[in-house]
């Protein structure tokens, strides 16, 4: 009889015998948990000798197993706590495990809990201790860490706005952590949304996004809120909604406080979009530090920041240039900074835009004593 080739991982390295169950002939091994715990205990006792404790192996995950877990939680409410704990442990794992969760329907299950705003309380373990959390808050946490695919995100917003409303509810009344997860999920959702959904964003939505920025929940949440405004502002009347929601003054305050490159760039991008409206320009000019901080960020941050800051000043000088505004631009150093832009390494577009602004108001600015002589020499001729 011909011998059958057996993969080496099915053969015991000690006895060289085929490892399989004598009854079922299965090659699945039964873990010896008692022996593993004894070994871990020995490692702990001998840690002073440089011996590291072996980790506890994680239970393997597959789609049928997760589907059963979800079905049990749907049929038996008392199983929901166990289900959420297991889903959290999987969601914090490898990318392949997250894909198993999505394929098994975990995204829809979590969205249902969030929409119902389940009041069931679950104990969540963190590094600094345990904390009580609502089931809906825990579902938000898990859904964010799943890094859901574009296809699933689109499904979430095709339910007549119910899921978006539930995220709005989390923004309004959730704890700091849930508000952070909600804004980050919203950012991901609106990145894949259709134009009609972007145009249809409600005014109250902008109010809550601005509150996230004002409260400075976390750097990650603030950046998500800024990216969300970048995504939404160009559409329809969204610029007006953002301005009426208090975005301009909050963005200026953030710009005064931050020196982080990407945050500055995002803030200036949003302000540039909002200053495309008369309402946005009026709010920026109303703030005592508006023109000064915009000017200060030119050259100091990046080419992107400089370009956006000069674009904002261009909008102001073209559409809102009253005599008071022109004098303020002289006094806070805007004109000097524009002259400096012409001397230093800036993009061609930025230099051209700065030159246009200086030419436009040369009658008021060119012979001013507010501009240092070494910069005045750069002032473009009319």
ZIQUILIN-V576808 format. One record per pair of residues at least 6 apart in sequence whose C-alpha atoms are under 6 Angstrom apart, sorted by the first residue. I is the first residue (numbers start at 1). GAP is how many residues later the second one is. D is the distance in whole Angstrom. If there is no record, write none. Layout:
i=I gap=GAP d=D
i=I gap=GAP d=D
//
This chain:
i=10 gap=9 d=6
i=11 gap=6 d=6
i=11 gap=7 d=5
i=11 gap=8 d=6
i=20 gap=6 d=5
i=20 gap=7 d=4
i=40 gap=13 d=6
i=43 gap=8 d=6
i=43 gap=10 d=5
i=44 gap=9 d=6
i=63 gap=37 d=5
i=63 gap=41 d=5
i=67 gap=37 d=5
i=73 gap=6 d=5
i=73 gap=7 d=5
i=88 gap=54 d=6
i=91 gap=7 d=6
i=91 gap=54 d=6
i=91 gap=55 d=5
i=98 gap=48 d=6
i=110 gap=29 d=5
i=113 gap=23 d=6
i=114 gap=22 d=5
i=115 gap=51 d=5
i=117 gap=19 d=5
i=118 gap=17 d=6
i=118 gap=18 d=5
i=119 gap=15 d=5
i=120 gap=14 d=6
i=120 gap=15 d=5
i=121 gap=12 d=5
i=121 gap=13 d=4
i=121 gap=14 d=6
i=122 gap=10 d=6
i=122 gap=11 d=5
i=123 gap=8 d=6
i=123 gap=9 d=5
i=124 gap=6 d=6
i=124 gap=7 d=5
i=137 gap=41 d=6
i=153 gap=36 d=6
i=167 gap=15 d=6
i=170 gap=9 d=6
i=171 gap=8 d=5
i=180 gap=41 d=5
i=184 gap=40 d=5
i=187 gap=37 d=6
i=187 gap=41 d=5
i=198 gap=34 d=6
i=199 gap=36 d=5
i=199 gap=37 d=5
i=203 gap=38 d=5
i=206 gap=36 d=5
i=206 gap=39 d=6
i=207 gap=38 d=5
i=209 gap=16 d=6
i=210 gap=37 d=6
i=213 gap=9 d=5
i=230 gap=40 d=6
i=233 gap=6 d=5
i=239 gap=35 d=5
i=243 gap=37 d=6
i=261 gap=40 d=6
i=265 gap=40 d=5
i=268 gap=40 d=6
i=272 gap=40 d=5
i=274 gap=6 d=5
i=275 gap=6 d=5
i=284 gap=6 d=5
i=292 gap=40 d=5
i=294 gap=15 d=6
i=295 gap=39 d=5
i=298 gap=8 d=4
i=299 gap=7 d=6
i=307 gap=43 d=5
i=336 gap=35 d=5
i=338 gap=16 d=6
i=339 gap=36 d=6
i=339 gap=39 d=6
i=342 gap=9 d=6
i=359 gap=23 d=6
//
